[in-house]
């Protein structure tokens, strides 16, 4: 049976959602973040040397990395509903969005989270300097890059409301976490992204995943 090593408030929530969409049997082992550092607990290193989430185990096989986990589960359990056929015109598009989620948009969102924490974590006398650094990075790099990528995503979703074809796929599920994060923290009118997030969160499988995974909120 698939075991999801599920860290609270993390990207592994998408893996639970995917498994619910696939109708696969799985077990959830929950891990709590350190209340001070918000990092994963050391127990996860007993599963994988990096001690990061998401992680799944299938017998003696342990798989890390969101995209790799999604591909593994889709290849094992999907009946063709959540991924296009490999010989179809849509498959290359599907693969691109699987990699884009973690390779392009998430690093920018993580950087924004880190720089946003600098003034809060700095000693009191250093906070004005940290706020200046944060503002400068946002103005010169992160802000323009986020706008570039979010406009790209918005344009994509304005077509069918999905990243591949006109129905839900594993690419949509993988893209859900960065778009939830972007919707929660990014100003600007991007109705297609907002609609996508709303529709994703309303899916029965998404709601079942919340029940299995426990309380869920975005960090930062």
ABEGO torsion letter per residue (X at the ends): XBBBBBBBGBAAAAAAAAAAAAGBBBBBBBBBBBAAAGBBBAAAAAABAAGBOBBBBBEABBBBEAAAAAAAAAAAABAGAABBBAABAAAAAAAAAAAAAAAAAAAAAAAAAAAAAAAAABBAAAAAAAAAAAAAAAAAAAAAAAAAAAAAAAAAAABAGBABEABBBAAAAAAAAAAAAAAAABBEBBAAAAAAAAAAAABAAAAAAAAAAEBBBBBX
